[in-house]
Amino acid sequence: MANAPPIHARPGWYDELIKAHLPAIQKRSWIFARSPHEADDIVNDTVEHALKHWHSYTPGRNFYGWCCLVMRAAVYKARRKKRISTEDTEAEISIDANQDAATDLGVVREALADIPDGGMLIEHAAGFDYSEIGERFGVSRQRIEQRVKRARNRLRKKVGG
């Protein structure tokens, strides 16, 4: 990137494009986010990268599509970084694992992957209330309650509980 134009040379129309597309970028961040805080981080990383690498955008092309690609790359990079740091931490911690508990957890994970709306069930189990999940998925609180209840019943049937 030695040939990249300086940031101060960024044209004003580019900044206006970012301002105009910011609400859509914020909305799109919820596809990748697991919490409001993470959504904000994703938007910040996306905008930061877009501002820093403004010269790689081709004028006249779909700016929102370009931002979505930037966002996806930022998310994957952050998750990769987080996974590496978590693996380092896990390597330092030594806990006697209960093999039965690990097997049970594996069964539950597999079952959740096969269940429609399993992600909503996971979010509810993580402490999000129905309203928060509903906002994220764009449906009513009551609909989330129904879908979580249905996913919970399917999970019970799959794991035999």
Number of C-alpha atoms within 10 A of each C-alpha: 5 5 5 11 14 12 12 7 9 15 11 8 10 17 13 11 12 17 12 12 13 16 12 12 23 16 12 17 23 19 12 14 17 15 15 13 9 15 20 15 17 24 24 16 18 24 19 14 16 20 15 16 17 19 17 11 14 10 10 6 9 10 16 16 11 14 23 16 13 18 24 16 15 20 21 12 12 15 12 12 12 12 12 12 12 11 12 11 10 11 9 8 8 7 7 5 8 8 9 9 10 11 11 11 12 12 13 16 13 13 17 21 12 13 17 15 18 21 15 23 23 15 17 17 11 10 9 16 14 21 17 18 22 18 13 17 13 11 13 14 16 12 13 24 19 12 17 23 15 17 21 19 13 19 23 13 11 16 13 7 7
